[in-house]
Amino acid sequence: MPYKTLDMQTASPILSWAGHDLAPHETQMAKNVASLPFVYKHVALMPDVHLGKGALVGSVIATKDAVIPAAVGVDVGCGVAALKLPFHADQLEGKLKKIRLDVEAAIPVGFDENKEIEKNVTNWLGWQQFKNLHKGVQNLDKKAIKQLGSLGGGNHFIELCLDTDDQVWLMLHSGSRGIGNQLAQCHISTAKNLAKLAEIKLNDPDLSYFVAGTSEFEAYWRDLQWAQNYARMNREIMMARFKQIVEKHLAGGKPTQPILSVNCHHNYAEKEQHFGEDVYVTRKGAVRARETDYGIIPGSMGAKSYIIKGKGNTDSFCSCAHGAGRLMSRTQAKKHFSLDDLIQQTEGVECRKDYKIIDEIPGAYKPIEQVMNQQADLVEIVATLKQVMCVKG
């Protein structure tokens, strides 16, 4: 379904792929962003769009000579990785719980850290640039090393899935952990202070920005790229451990060659060319979807997920949705759903079924099929996956 142009009388148009009307707070947030003078062409809203901080989650913002740290957000480089492996559903029989317990033992979740550090962690080239990062994180080097290869909390997950041919896929969702969060907080604070000093009038302080060519912009862009690389490496390390566990149970520990590997950000900013000009593109809860790009659009833990290939839609700045998008806040979900609801909605999925993860119940999310129907002009579906095992952060 193509986009519609929202009639909001803003400096830049707002193109929306959402199949629903925005709530009042969401409308105001979209208007605030589209009113900024450096927004390029238009703001693109993806089908899973919902309330965020500064900018809507599920928005794509192209800018000329400026970038908004809070629009990128604090979970810098958050994204999803997936592997298609040469195993089939019948090989999993009776093994899912053992695989889950091994994954939970091998990959720290929540605030936990790795107790042992692997060589590929200590040898990561990114540590060479650590001394150049913001002074506010210089005391976090040991923590950053221990957290590289850990999941985090919230909606982050590790899943074993089956596609429609009953082939096995591994999938996980995580970002740049505490170090990325702290870097973002430092720069968001600097941007807000600069806006105050310059007496820049903004509808929302979280839209404070850096201007290209300034030392503050250069420092943020350097730290942003570092955190995005850290996030990608974080997913690679966890995926390698996950793959080894599955190979132990399904192939006697023999290494296997993946059939397809995908690793994509959905909270990040990059310099790209659109409509013939170099611009900064911030994807806050959106995946890049050029014709050459594979991407991942996960549903909730009791729903389907999708491996996609982009169609290179220029109006969306070559972007698509990053997931189902929440229908309810975590607090609302905890009040609305019971443990029985969780057990019912995750039937057939090997996962924890306790009160601690009720806020991640499938019913708290938009139907993923609805999201996919709204972006047929943005992506083509390569594989449809169903979770059979899930570890939550």
Order of alpha helices (4+ residues) and beta strands (2+ residues): beta-beta-alpha-beta-beta-beta-alpha-beta-alpha-alpha-alpha-beta-beta-alpha-beta-alpha-beta-beta-beta-beta-beta-beta-beta-alpha-alpha-alpha-beta
